[in-house]
Amino acid sequence: MADILVLLGSDKDKPHLERGLPYFERLQLSYDLKVSSAHRQPERTTTLAREARSAGYKAVICVAGMAAHLGGVVAAHTTLPVVGVPIGGSSLGGADALYSFVQMPAGVPVATMAIGPSGFANAVIFCAQMIAISDSAVQERLESLKTEMADG
């Protein structure tokens, strides 16, 4: 059972994860990585979202570009926190994905990070911060990480 479900809209999105993946190890959080397009695989995406809580996940990170409906579809079908990471890949440089994530209707929230690799790194840390609310071991590791970051 992993802590966080990471969903990618496309297999081509994997390079955007490189900067954030080390934080999973550093914070001793586990994750499952799955590719599921909200457009090409809507049934699979809906099933993953509906079953995420019973599968033991504590949060879902959705990484997608262009129309980026992945976060919204997932948020519509789970009560877990959903974090969106918009990525570039279109002529709009990720702004289209950013707008797709942040313009969700009331009741379907997607916490949204910056466009690209920094956004994914922040998504991992943000999920850790949510988990740390009720997990003192994760809280201690986060405090250590933040101290290291401040010391440069």
N, C-alpha and C positions, 0 to 999 in steps of 0.2 A: 504494500500500500504506500503510495507516494503522497507527499504533502501537497504538491502543486501540479495541476494539469496545464501543460503548455500546448496550445493549439496553433498550428501554422495554417494559413490559407493556401499555401503552396509549398512544395518541397524546395522550390527555389529560394524560399525565405530563410533557410538555415544559416547563411552567412551573417545575417543580422543578429544572431544569438551569441556570437563569439565573445563579445565583451561582457555579457551578463552571466554566461554559464559558470565561470569560476566562483561567483557569489553563492551558488548552490552548495558547492563543496565547502567554501569558507564558513558559511552559516549552518552547515550540516543539515540542509534541507534536501529532500528527495523530490524528483519530478519525473513525470512521464511526458514524452514528446510525441505528439500525434499530428498528422496532416489531415485536415478536414476542411474542405472549401464550403463556405456557406452557399455558394452558387452552384458548384458542380456536384456536391454531396450533401444536399440539405437534410436528408433523412439521417445520415450518419452524424452530422453535426448536432442535430436536435437530440438524437439518442445519447451522444456523449455528454451533452449539457444536462439532460434529464437524469442521467445516471451518475453524474460526477460526485454528488454528495454521498450517495450510498457506496460509491467506490472508495470513499475515504479521503477525497481531496478536500483541502481547506480553502482553496482559491483556484481561479482559472486565469491564465494569461493568454490573450489572443493576439497573435502577431499577423498583421495583414496589410496589404497595400491596395491602392486604387479605390474601388468602391467600399472595401473593408466592412462588409456586413457581418463578418464573423463575430465580433464582440456583441453586437446587438442581438443576433440570433441566439447566442449562448446566454446572454443576460435575460432574454425572454423566457428561457426554459430552465433556469436554475435560481436558487436563492443564495448561492455562494457569491462571494465578491468576484467580480469580473474586471480584469485590468486589460486595457487595450494598448497595444503598441503599434502605431501607424508606421509604415515604412514606405520609402520611395520606390520607384519602379515605373512611374508614369511620367508623362511630360510635365506634370504638376509637382513633381519632386516630393510627394508624400502629403501635400496639403489636402488633396482629395481624401486620402485615408484619414487624416486628422479630423477633418470635418465630419466624416462618416461616424467616427468614434464619439466625438463630443456632442453631436446633435441628436442625441437619443431623447425620445419622449419621456415625460415623467413616468416613473415606475419601472423604467428599464435602464438603470444606471450602468455605465461603463466608465470606471476610473481610467483616465487617459494620460499616458506618459508622452514624452517628447518623441519626435520622429526619429527613427533609426536605432542604431546600436546603444546609444546612451539611454534611450527610452526603455530598451529591454533590461539593461542593468538596473535602472531605477524600478522597473516593474518587479524584479526579483526582490530587491531590498524592500519595496513597499509591501509586498506579500509577507515578507519576513516580519515586518513591523506589525502587521495585522495578527499574524500568528503569535507574536511575542506578547500580545495583550493577555493571553492565557497560558503562555509557556515561558517560564522563567529562564530556562536554558537557552532558548533562542534569544530572549532579551539580553542575556549576558553576552552572547556572541555578537549581537548587534552593537552593544555598547563598546565592545572591544574593536569592532570594525570601524565604528565612527571615530573612536580615539585615534586609531591608526591613520584614518583619512585626514583628520585634523592635524596630525603631526607631519603629514606630508610624505 
